[in-house]
Amino acid sequence: MARKESINVTGRAGEPIDLPISHGPPTGYVWSLQMPPEVTQIEDGPPPAVASEKRLGSAVSGAMRVTAPSGRYRIEARLARSWESDKPARILSIDLVVE
């Protein structure tokens, strides 16, 4: 059964917002995002400067990023293998508040 978690993320309208997940090493698991149409995924951020920074995933690459107009949104991130997308290992509910 998938491990379920919830977190809050805040950001500013018109600016990139880093989500606390990143693409990890090639293990077969990838994050997929289910987002409202107002929220747009953009190019990933740069890798963190400090290796000890905690991200759900690996510090191999930068954080997944989105942009959105002011408002409150819910994003569901699912970590699963591409051939088992209906069996996620983790489900992360992200409450996004954009000012």
Secondary structure, 3 states (H helix, E strand, C coil): CCEEEEEEEEECCCCCEEEEEECCCCCCEEEEEECCCCCEEECCCCCCCCCCCCCECCCCCCEEEEECCCEEEEEEEEEEEHHHCCCCCEEEEEEEEEC
